[in-house]
Amino acid sequence: MAALQPDVLYLRGKASKRRDPARPEASLCRDCLLHILVNEIATHEGKVVAFEPDPVSFSQYFYVGAEDNDAAGVTPELAAVIEQRLKKLPARCARCTASAAWLWFTRDEIVSLEETEKIQAAVGEALCPNHAAQQMRAMFERIAEANIFYINLPYGDAGAFLWF
């Protein structure tokens, strides 16, 4: 199960709408969550750095726009390395000839979001929005069981999918 709050980001513990009017919160099964998530990712026009969560311990998987890093509690070190990676995003998707808009990091590459030196040095996989949506779907399908208390959808020009 997942609690999807599509247009909400928590800033200093308080819900902040990223879209007005905000779409309603919903508790969803994996299939319904993936249907919504895949469609949103495939049509999102911004640049994204995404970190695959720890399938055993994560309870939140959320998108933070670059402009909200500080207020959302992203450490200055992590925010700086994400910003740098967004600026140096490869031009083409690793799986097709479309323009890359996502940089995906697997758990094999990045185990902890505190590993900023590894994030800076890791290759990651450059993906177009369609392949990013497929990657996100595959990642969630590999997780046998999870209760996600909070997940939102990407917004704005640039940001990152993080987990706790």
N, C-alpha and C positions, 0 to 999 in steps of 0.2 A: 504494500500500500504506500501511497505517497500523498502528501498534502501539497497540492499545487496552489500557489498564490502567484498567479501569472504576472501581475503588475506591481508587486510589493517588494521592497528592499528594506531590510531592517538597518536603521542608522542609529547607533548608540542605543540599541534595544527598542526603538520605537518604529512602528510600521510607517513607511513612507511610500506613497504612490509614485510609480514611474510612468503611469499613463492615466489620463482622465477622460472619461470615467474608467476606473479600474474594473477589470473583469473579475467575477466572483471567485472566491476560494473554493476548491473542490477536493474531496478525498477520492483518489482514483486507484484503480487496479493498474498493474504494469502495462497491460495492453492499451488501455485508454490514455494513460500518461504518455506512452511512447507515440501514440497517434498524434497527440497535440504537440509534444516536444519536437518530433521530427518535422512536422509541418512548419512550426515556428522557426526552427533552425535553418531549414532549407530556404526560407524566404527572408531571413535576417540579412540586412545589407551591411552591418558593421563588421569590424575586425574583432577576433576573439582568440584568446589564449585559453585552452581548456586542459584541466588536470583530471586524469582518471582517479576517482576516489578509492579509498581503501574499502573493498566490498564487505569486510567484516565489521568495521567500526564506524562507518559514516552514518550520520543521521540527517545531514543537511547538504544539499548540493545546490549552489545558488550562483547567479550571475551578478557581478558588481561592475557597473560602468566605471571607467577610469576616473571620471569626475567625482565619484562617490567613495573612492578608496579610503581616504582618511576617515570620513564619517562612518563608514561601515566597519572600521577597525582593522583594515588591512595594514600590515606593518609597512613603514616607509621603505624598508629594504625589498620586500616582496613587490610593492607597488612600482618601485624603480625598475626592477628587473622585468616585470611584466610590460611596462611602458617601453623599455628597450627592445624586448622581443616583438612587440606590436609594430615598432618602427622598422624592424629588419625582417618582416614577414616575407618569405619567398614569393616570387611573382606568380608561380604556377602551382596548381594542385599536384601532389605526388601521384595521384591516381588517374588524372585525365589532363586535358589541355586548358581547362577553365582557370580563371584567376583564383588564387588562393586568398582566403579571408580568415582562415582558422589555423592555429598552430596547436596540435594535439600532443599532449605528453602522456605516455602510458605509465602505469605503476612501476614497470621495469626501469624506466628512466628516472622518475621522480617519486620517491616514497613519501616525502614530507614536504609541505609547503614552506617549511623553514630552511630547506636546502637551496638557498638562493644562488649559491655558486654553481650547483648542478643545473638549476633552471637556466642560468645564463649560458652554460656550456653545452647543455643537451641539444641534440639535433631536433627532436620532435618531428611531427609529420605535418607538412603544409597541406591543407585541404580546402577545397571549394565548399560552399555551403551544402550542396547536395551530399558530398562525401562526408562532411562533418556530421550531417544528420544520420547517415548510415552508420558512422562510427559510434555515435551516441547510442543509437538503437542497439547495436551489437554489444556495447559495453553493458547496458542495462540488462540485456537478455542473458549475459553470462553470469549475472548475480542471481543466485538461486533464491535468496530471500532477503528482504530488507524492509524496514519501516522508515520511510523518509518523512521527517516531520516538517520539512520545508524545502521546497524547490520553486524557483521562479523562472521567468523566461528572459532571454536577452533583450536589451534595449539600447538605444543610442549608437554612437559611432564606434566605440571601442571599449573593451573590457575583458573580464576573465570569469570562467566558471571555476569556482573554488569549492572545497568541501570541508566539513567538520564532522 
